Amino acid sequence: MAPASYSGNSRSHWAQKYRDGHDYGETVYLIAKSASREWGNWERAHVTVTQYACKPRDHDNFAASFKPGLDAIVKAGYIADDKPSCIDLSLRAVKVNKRADERVEITIEELVGAHEQPQGEE
């Protein structure tokens, strides 16, 4: 799960926020680097981030808490940058009943043209 200390509502100490973000970013980076792929470093991409949580965060807090994960995806070479001109970001929330089912799933699809829809979506 994305670190709660990165949420806009968090009152965590800056050092705790840094450690949590670093640890989460490293985890996402290692998972991304271990995934087999035949593509990467796209200039434009549609990124869908789905949080599966017992108590899903609202989108603005979840987006803030996922920042280290998005940075890790850029560092791993999947997308060129995380600025708005490079990615279209979609956030989804799915409520689950057990903590064991909590997770974050990321889907990345290349956008070729400036006004093109992600593959499979219209």
C-alpha positions as CSV (number, residue, x, y, z in Angstrom):
1,M,0.0,0.0,0.0
2,A,1.1,3.6,-0.6
3,P,2.4,5.2,2.5
4,A,-0.2,7.1,4.6
5,S,2.4,9.5,5.7
6,Y,2.4,11.0,2.2
7,S,-1.3,11.9,2.5
8,G,-2.1,15.6,2.7
9,N,-3.9,14.8,6.0
10,S,-0.9,13.2,7.6
11,R,0.7,14.7,10.6
12,S,3.8,12.5,10.3
13,H,7.3,13.9,11.1
14,W,9.2,14.8,7.9
15,A,11.8,12.1,8.6
16,Q,9.1,9.4,8.9
17,K,7.6,10.7,5.7
18,Y,11.0,10.5,3.9
19,R,11.7,6.9,5.2
20,D,8.2,5.7,4.2
21,G,8.4,7.3,0.8
22,H,11.9,5.9,0.2
23,D,11.0,2.4,1.2
24,Y,7.8,2.4,-0.8
25,G,9.6,3.9,-3.9
26,E,12.3,1.2,-3.7
27,T,9.7,-1.6,-3.4
28,V,7.8,-0.3,-6.5
29,Y,11.1,0.2,-8.4
30,L,12.2,-3.4,-7.7
31,I,8.9,-4.8,-8.7
32,A,8.8,-2.8,-11.8
33,K,12.4,-3.8,-12.8
34,S,11.6,-7.5,-12.2
35,A,8.5,-7.4,-14.5
36,S,9.2,-8.8,-17.9
37,R,8.4,-6.2,-20.7
38,E,9.4,-5.5,-24.2
39,W,8.7,-1.8,-24.1
40,G,9.5,1.2,-22.0
41,N,10.4,4.9,-21.6
42,W,7.2,6.0,-23.4
43,E,6.9,9.8,-24.0
44,R,3.2,9.7,-23.4
45,A,1.3,7.1,-21.3
46,H,-2.0,6.4,-19.6
47,V,-1.4,5.3,-16.1
48,T,-4.2,3.7,-14.1
49,V,-3.5,3.2,-10.3
50,T,-6.1,1.1,-8.5
51,Q,-6.1,0.9,-4.7
52,Y,-7.7,-2.1,-3.1
53,A,-8.2,-1.2,0.5
54,C,-10.5,-1.9,3.4
55,K,-10.9,1.9,3.9
56,P,-10.0,3.4,0.5
57,R,-8.5,6.9,0.6
58,D,-10.1,9.7,-1.4
59,H,-8.4,10.5,-4.7
60,D,-6.4,13.5,-3.6
61,N,-4.9,11.8,-0.6
62,F,-4.3,8.6,-2.5
63,A,-2.6,10.5,-5.3
64,A,-0.3,12.3,-2.9
65,S,0.6,9.1,-1.1
66,F,1.4,7.3,-4.4
67,K,3.9,10.0,-5.4
68,P,7.0,7.9,-4.5
69,G,5.5,5.0,-6.5
70,L,5.0,7.1,-9.6
71,D,8.6,8.4,-9.3
72,A,9.8,4.8,-9.1
73,I,8.0,3.9,-12.3
74,V,9.8,6.8,-14.0
75,K,13.1,5.7,-12.5
76,A,12.5,2.1,-13.7
77,G,12.2,3.4,-17.3
78,Y,8.5,2.7,-18.0
79,I,7.6,6.3,-18.7
80,A,9.7,9.3,-19.6
81,D,8.4,11.6,-16.8
82,D,5.5,12.1,-14.5
83,K,4.6,15.6,-15.6
84,P,1.0,16.1,-16.9
85,S,2.3,16.5,-20.5
86,C,3.7,12.9,-20.3
87,I,1.0,11.0,-18.4
88,D,-2.8,10.8,-18.1
89,L,-3.4,9.6,-14.6
90,S,-6.5,7.7,-13.6
91,L,-7.1,6.7,-10.0
92,R,-9.5,4.0,-9.0
93,A,-10.6,2.7,-5.5
94,V,-11.9,-0.8,-4.8
95,K,-13.1,-1.7,-1.3
96,V,-12.0,-5.1,0.0
97,N,-13.0,-6.9,3.1
98,K,-9.7,-8.3,4.4
99,R,-6.4,-6.5,5.0
100,A,-4.7,-9.4,3.3
101,D,-6.4,-8.3,0.0
102,E,-5.1,-4.7,0.2
103,R,-2.7,-3.7,-2.6
104,V,-2.1,-1.2,-5.3
105,E,-2.2,-2.3,-9.0
106,I,-0.7,-0.2,-11.8
107,T,-1.5,-0.4,-15.5
108,I,0.5,1.6,-18.0
109,E,-0.6,2.0,-21.7
110,E,1.3,3.9,-24.3
111,L,-0.4,7.0,-25.9
112,V,0.9,7.6,-29.4
113,G,-1.0,10.7,-30.4
114,A,-1.8,13.7,-28.4
115,H,-5.5,13.1,-28.5
116,E,-5.5,9.4,-28.7
117,Q,-7.5,7.2,-26.2
118,P,-5.6,4.5,-24.3
119,Q,-5.8,1.1,-25.9
120,G,-9.0,-0.8,-25.2
121,E,-10.9,2.3,-24.0
122,E,-13.2,4.5,-26.0
